[in-house]
Amino acid sequence: MKRIRKHLLSNGETKLEPIDLRRKMCLNYLEYSNTTHACGKFDLPELLCSTTIFPDYIALYSEPGQYHRTPLTAVGFWQFDNVFDGIDGIYNAIYYSDKKLLKYYRQRFAGVHLFFTPDYSQFGDVDLIEQLMRLKKARIVGLWFALELHAVVIPFITVPTVATLDYALNGLEHCHVVAFSTKGYVRNLEERNSLKEIIRRTVDTLELDAIVVYDVCKDNRAINDIFSYAKQRDIEIIVPMNTLKLRNMTRAEERSKRERY
């Protein structure tokens, strides 16, 4: 996306200079989306993930001190959006090709080899355009992780309703590994059943080998229930440790000791 313009020099001569229209029109994200396919009726960028190397620990975006807790620590974004998606957020850094910000994020994530696509929040009562934009942002950031940091990127599946899976899975057709989060779905039966249906539909749509789960419960009883359909189809369920899960497990163990004595 370049054009040529004539530039008048001080000596009266003219010089041809390229005009970078991509930058002028704030279409910098095309540098990444143009490396892959546009899928479905909404042209969502395709992501691929067939990794056989899985995280054993998940550090949240706001925990840079945990990014290298283990060699296989993955960075995830299961926090309020303003923590990682403010004015100086990573998507805006990409969108505006902000060199200073992009340098900051390269340094922040230096040495991290595993990422989940960001959890840009989805809500059933928000307009479709906003929902699609948030899906697109997650894909673009995922591509940036893969292309700029040479990292393994596991797509995180998040949708406001089961019906939105009709487009939310577009571009993930060749993924064999995806991620889910159970946070906020365990105690409420309606929410839990909704997540189970979303997982069932995802399993029936994609040819999955494994699902990585962000879970903060003190044990895996909820995991066994929520992912029972996937397990029945021989899909490996991987539940890495994380700060909140470790805290809840420790508290439960301490409570159990006090009750015994």
HUDA-V459094 format. One record per backbone hydrogen bond with DSSP energy under -0.5 kcal/mol. CO is the residue of the C=O (numbers start at 1). NH is the residue of the N-H. If there is no record, write none. Layout:
co,nh
CO,NH
CO,NH
This chain:
co,nh
1,21
1,22
3,19
5,17
7,9
7,15
9,12
13,9
15,7
17,5
18,20
19,3
19,21
20,24
21,25
22,27
23,26
27,30
28,31
29,32
29,33
30,34
32,35
33,36
37,39
37,46
39,44
40,43
44,39
49,176
49,177
52,54
56,241
57,59
57,74
58,243
59,76
60,63
63,66
64,67
66,69
70,73
72,56
72,57
73,114
74,59
74,76
75,116
76,61
77,79
80,83
80,84
81,84
81,85
84,90
86,89
89,93
90,94
91,95
92,96
93,98
94,97
95,28
97,99
98,102
99,103
100,104
101,105
102,106
103,107
104,108
105,109
107,110
109,112
113,152
114,75
115,154
118,120
119,121
123,126
127,131
128,132
129,133
130,134
131,135
132,136
133,137
134,138
135,139
136,140
137,141
138,142
139,143
140,144
141,145
142,146
143,147
144,148
144,149
145,149
145,151
152,115
152,154
153,155
154,117
155,157
155,179
156,158
161,164
162,165
163,166
164,167
164,168
165,169
167,170
169,172
171,47
172,175
176,209
176,210
177,155
178,212
179,157
180,214
182,185
182,186
187,189
188,192
189,193
190,194
191,195
192,196
193,197
194,198
195,199
196,200
197,201
198,202
199,203
200,204
201,205
202,206
206,208
209,236
210,178
211,238
212,180
213,215
214,182
214,183
220,224
221,225
222,226
223,227
225,228
227,231
228,232
229,233
230,233
230,235
231,234
234,236
236,211
236,238
237,239
238,213
238,240
241,58
242,246
243,247
244,248
245,249
246,250
247,251
248,252
249,253
250,254
251,255
252,256
253,257
254,258
255,259
256,260
257,261
